[in-house]
Amino acid sequence: MGLRSLLHLFLHAAVPAALAWLFWRDRFGSAWLWLLAGWLIDLDHLLADPVYVADRCSIGFHPLHTAPAIAAYGVMALPRRTRLLGIGLLVHVALDAIDCLWMRCG
């Protein structure tokens, strides 16, 4: 696994932790776990063959990484009850999009 992939995985844990610390410090642990639940959308990688390719952009390729799904995550971020999960999903997609940009520029 290359440096970009390791950094990508690190950011998927660190960015939700930073957000939980900044905005939900009084319930940091549970907020971080809900934000980390954004990783659930990576279950769609199991539909791909091969499951993981380091240089494949997830955005637009995997079903849960498409525009309609991302719009649904935005809607999920609005109600208080699903807000943390929705934000976690949006953060996950944003980090995946950054990774796609790194692939194109690097």
C-alpha positions in Angstrom: 0.0 0.0 0.0 1.4 3.3 -1.1 1.8 6.6 0.9 -1.2 8.2 -0.8 -3.4 5.2 0.2 -2.2 5.3 3.8 -2.7 9.0 4.0 -6.2 8.5 2.5 -7.1 6.0 5.2 -5.6 8.1 8.0 -7.7 11.1 6.8 -10.9 9.0 6.9 -10.4 8.6 10.6 -8.7 11.9 11.5 -11.1 14.3 9.8 -14.2 12.9 11.5 -12.2 13.0 14.8 -11.3 16.6 14.3 -14.9 17.5 13.4 -16.3 15.6 16.4 -13.8 17.4 18.6 -14.6 20.8 17.2 -18.4 20.6 17.1 -19.5 17.9 19.4 -16.8 17.8 22.1 -19.3 17.1 24.9 -20.1 13.8 23.2 -16.9 13.3 21.2 -16.9 9.5 21.3 -20.4 8.9 20.0 -20.1 11.7 17.5 -16.8 10.3 16.1 -18.3 6.9 15.8 -21.4 8.2 13.9 -19.1 10.2 11.6 -16.9 7.1 11.1 -20.0 5.2 10.1 -19.6 7.1 6.8 -17.2 4.2 5.9 -20.3 2.0 5.5 -20.6 3.3 1.9 -17.4 1.4 1.1 -19.5 -1.8 1.2 -20.3 -1.0 -2.4 -16.6 -1.9 -3.2 -17.6 -5.5 -2.6 -19.6 -5.3 -5.9 -16.5 -4.5 -7.9 -14.0 -6.9 -9.4 -11.4 -6.6 -8.1 -12.7 -5.2 -4.8 -9.9 -2.7 -4.3 -7.7 -1.0 -6.8 -5.5 1.7 -5.4 -5.6 3.9 -8.5 -9.4 3.7 -9.2 -11.5 6.7 -8.4 -14.5 5.7 -6.3 -16.6 8.7 -7.2 -19.0 7.8 -9.9 -17.7 4.2 -10.1 -19.3 2.6 -7.1 -23.1 2.9 -6.6 -22.9 4.5 -3.2 -20.4 7.0 -4.5 -22.7 8.5 -7.3 -24.5 11.8 -7.5 -27.9 10.5 -6.4 -26.5 8.8 -3.4 -24.4 11.9 -2.5 -27.6 14.0 -2.7 -29.3 11.6 -0.3 -26.4 12.0 2.1 -27.0 15.8 1.9 -30.6 15.3 2.8 -29.6 13.0 5.7 -27.4 15.7 7.1 -30.5 18.0 7.6 -32.6 16.3 10.3 -31.1 16.2 13.7 -31.7 12.4 14.0 -29.6 11.5 11.0 -27.3 14.5 10.9 -24.0 12.9 12.1 -24.3 10.0 9.8 -25.2 12.2 6.9 -22.2 14.5 7.6 -20.0 11.4 8.0 -21.1 10.2 4.6 -20.5 13.6 3.0 -17.0 13.8 4.6 -16.2 10.4 3.3 -17.2 11.3 -0.2 -15.3 14.6 0.0 -12.1 12.7 1.0 -12.6 10.2 -1.8 -13.0 13.1 -4.2 -9.8 14.7 -2.9 -8.1 11.3 -3.5 -9.4 11.2 -7.0 -7.8 14.7 -7.6 -4.5 13.5 -6.2 -4.6 10.5 -8.6 -5.1 12.9 -11.6 -2.4 15.4 -10.4 0.1 12.9 -9.2 
